[in-house]
Amino acid sequence: MVKAALAPVPNYQWNLLPDSPAASSRTDDIWFFDAKVGWLVNSSGYVAKTDDGGQFWHQKYFVYPGLPSRPYLRCMSWANRSIGWFGSVTGLPVVPVPKPDQYLKTLLYHTKDGGETWNAVLNLPKGSPAGICGFHAVNEHVAYGSGTNDPGLPGPGIIKTTDGGATWKLIPMEKHADNLIDIYFFDEKNGFVVGGKNVSKCPTDNPAYPKPRLSRYAQLVPVILRTRRRWQDLDQHGCKNQRSGMWRMGMENTISE
């Protein structure tokens, strides 16, 4: 049998974009429609757009990180060039959170005019996670958000709209995870969400999460959840590195209307 020769690997290089907006910590998400037009959100609260492939960026919106909810811009998704969303997590201390409404007002923002104006989404359900760490717009009507990233804050859960944000549904996810990081849906019913599950048998002295500030992350192990109307857990809850191809499945929690 004749084997096809491997194609040569292009020698790509990364270059720092000197005009990119400064971030206090990092730029957590970008979204590009093509090679030239794209968006970013960063930890300093900036929402910026480029029309020339990132050589220059134009600030389009700003969320002050010093608000009572301590918003930290984390994710962005667009249904098309007109309709987009960005979400934030919260820097509030861990539970108990004295005023959950503080973070509900800065969890999610929406544009319908290509990013010229942005508005806070103020009709999210009570009990929504204390941070939208991942967001995916399936189309102009259907979108999902997931969080919280911090297992010490209220959540985890998924928010869902099927009418472009006019109404939202909350899908509690405590049974499956202790934090949720990102989400992607192929269509309204088929998608993935990823995060972590606290496993008490795992050691608490994980060097990746130094005490005391990050010790609540130490016993989290990866969780990969897929839904085709019901959530299925696709990852084994082991404390060490996960072995690829090893799946564990369980039928739980319908998301049908």
C-alpha positions in Angstrom: 0.0 0.0 0.0 1.3 3.4 -1.0 1.2 6.0 1.8 0.6 9.6 1.0 3.4 12.0 1.8 2.7 14.4 4.6 2.2 18.0 3.6 5.0 20.4 4.7 4.2 22.3 7.9 4.1 26.0 7.4 6.6 28.0 9.4 4.1 30.3 11.2 5.4 32.9 13.6 3.6 34.9 16.4 4.2 38.6 16.6 3.2 41.0 19.3 0.7 43.6 18.2 2.1 46.8 19.7 -1.3 48.7 19.4 -3.3 46.0 21.1 -5.2 47.2 24.2 -3.3 46.9 27.5 -4.7 44.2 29.9 -4.2 44.2 33.7 -4.0 40.4 33.5 -4.7 39.0 30.1 -6.9 39.2 26.9 -9.3 36.3 27.5 -11.1 36.1 24.3 -11.0 37.2 20.6 -13.5 36.7 17.8 -12.6 37.3 14.1 -15.1 37.3 11.2 -12.3 37.2 8.6 -8.6 38.0 8.3 -9.2 41.7 9.0 -12.2 42.3 11.2 -12.2 41.1 14.8 -12.9 41.8 18.4 -11.4 41.3 21.8 -12.3 41.5 25.5 -9.7 41.8 28.2 -9.3 41.9 32.0 -9.0 45.7 32.1 -12.6 46.0 30.9 -12.0 46.9 27.3 -14.1 45.8 24.3 -12.2 46.6 21.2 -12.5 46.1 17.4 -9.9 45.9 14.6 -10.5 46.4 10.9 -7.0 45.7 9.7 -6.0 42.3 11.2 -5.0 43.6 14.6 -2.6 46.4 13.6 -4.8 49.0 15.2 -7.7 48.5 17.7 -10.6 50.9 18.4 -12.2 50.9 21.9 -15.9 50.3 21.5 -17.0 49.7 25.1 -15.6 49.7 28.6 -16.8 48.0 31.8 -15.1 49.4 34.9 -13.5 46.6 36.8 -13.9 48.4 40.1 -17.7 48.1 40.1 -19.2 46.4 43.1 -19.5 43.1 41.2 -15.8 43.2 40.2 -16.4 42.3 36.6 -13.7 40.6 34.6 -14.5 40.3 30.9 -14.0 36.7 29.9 -15.8 35.6 26.7 -17.3 36.8 23.5 -19.5 35.3 20.7 -21.3 36.6 17.6 -24.3 35.2 15.8 -23.5 37.4 12.8 -21.7 40.7 12.2 -24.6 42.6 13.8 -25.6 40.5 16.8 -23.0 39.8 19.5 -22.5 39.1 23.2 -19.8 39.2 25.8 -19.7 37.8 29.3 -17.9 38.5 32.5 -16.9 36.6 35.6 -16.8 38.2 39.0 -14.0 39.0 41.4 -16.3 38.9 44.4 -15.2 37.0 47.5 -16.3 33.4 47.7 -19.6 32.4 49.2 -21.6 33.7 50.9 -22.1 36.5 48.4 -24.0 39.2 50.3 -25.8 40.7 47.3 -26.1 38.3 44.3 -27.8 41.1 42.3 -24.5 42.8 42.2 -23.1 40.4 39.7 -26.4 39.7 37.8 -26.2 43.3 36.4 -22.7 42.8 34.9 -22.7 39.2 33.7 -23.7 39.6 30.1 -23.8 42.4 27.5 -25.5 42.5 24.1 -25.2 44.4 20.8 -27.6 44.5 17.8 -25.8 47.0 15.7 -22.4 45.5 15.1 -20.9 46.7 18.4 -21.6 50.4 18.0 -23.7 50.2 21.2 -23.7 47.6 24.0 -26.3 47.1 26.7 -26.2 45.1 29.9 -28.6 42.1 29.9 -30.8 42.7 32.9 -33.3 39.9 32.6 -31.2 36.9 33.5 -32.9 34.4 35.8 -32.2 34.7 39.6 -29.8 31.9 40.5 -27.7 32.4 37.4 -24.1 31.5 37.9 -21.8 34.2 39.4 -19.9 34.5 36.1 -20.4 33.8 32.4 -17.0 32.2 31.6 -18.1 30.7 28.3 -20.7 31.9 25.7 -21.8 30.6 22.3 -24.3 32.2 20.0 -25.7 29.4 17.8 -27.6 31.9 15.7 -29.4 35.2 16.1 -32.1 33.5 18.3 -30.3 30.8 20.2 -27.4 31.3 22.6 -25.9 29.6 25.6 -23.7 30.8 28.4 -21.9 28.8 31.1 -20.3 29.4 34.5 -19.2 30.0 37.0 -15.5 29.5 36.7 -14.9 29.8 40.4 -16.1 26.7 42.4 -16.4 28.9 45.5 -19.1 31.1 44.0 -22.8 30.4 43.2 -23.3 28.0 40.3 -22.5 26.1 38.2 -25.2 26.6 35.6 -26.1 27.3 32.0 -28.2 30.1 30.7 -30.1 29.7 27.4 -32.2 31.9 25.2 -34.2 30.9 22.1 -35.6 34.3 21.3 -32.5 36.5 20.9 -32.3 37.4 24.6 -35.9 38.4 25.2 -36.2 35.6 27.8 -33.7 33.3 29.4 -33.8 29.8 31.0 -31.5 28.6 33.7 -30.2 25.0 33.6 -28.7 24.1 37.0 -25.6 21.9 36.6 -24.6 21.2 40.2 -25.2 17.5 39.7 -22.6 17.3 37.0 -19.8 19.8 37.8 -18.5 22.3 40.4 -17.3 24.9 37.8 -17.9 25.4 34.1 -15.4 27.1 31.8 -16.6 27.0 28.2 -19.5 25.9 26.0 -20.1 25.2 22.3 -23.3 24.1 20.5 -23.7 22.8 17.0 -27.4 23.6 17.0 -30.0 24.3 19.6 -30.0 20.7 21.0 -26.4 19.4 20.4 -23.4 20.7 22.2 -20.6 20.5 24.8 -19.8 22.2 28.1 -16.5 21.7 29.9 -15.4 22.4 33.5 -14.4 20.6 36.6 -15.8 18.3 39.3 -14.6 18.3 42.9 -13.3 14.8 43.9 -12.6 14.6 47.6 -10.0 11.8 47.2 -7.7 14.0 45.2 -4.9 15.7 47.1 -5.4 19.3 48.3 -1.8 20.3 47.9 -1.8 20.8 44.1 1.1 23.1 43.2 -0.8 24.6 40.3 -3.2 26.1 42.8 -1.3 27.6 45.8 -3.0 28.1 49.1 -4.9 29.8 50.4 -6.3 31.8 47.5 -6.7 29.0 44.9 -6.9 25.9 47.1 -10.6 25.5 46.2 -9.5 24.5 42.7 -7.0 21.8 43.9 -9.4 18.9 43.9 -11.1 19.7 40.6 -10.7 17.1 37.8 -11.8 17.7 34.2 -15.5 17.3 33.2 -16.6 17.1 29.6 -20.4 17.1 29.2 -22.3 16.5 26.0 -26.0 16.9 25.4 -28.4 15.6 22.8 -31.4 16.5 25.0 -29.8 14.9 28.1 -26.3 15.6 29.6 -23.8 12.8 29.3 -20.5 12.9 31.3 -17.7 12.0 28.9 -14.7 12.1 31.2 -13.5 9.8 33.9 -13.0 11.5 37.3 -9.4 10.6 38.0 -7.0 12.7 40.0 -4.0 12.3 37.6 -3.6 13.2 33.9 -6.6 12.0 31.9 -6.1 9.2 29.4 -7.4 10.1 26.0 -10.2 8.0 24.7 -11.4 6.9 28.1 -15.0 7.9 28.6 -17.6 7.5 31.2 -21.2 8.1 30.4 -24.3 8.8 32.4 -27.8 9.9 31.5 -28.9 13.0 33.4 -30.9 16.2 33.4 -32.9 16.8 30.3 -32.6 20.2 28.7 -35.7 20.0 26.5 -38.3 22.7 27.0 
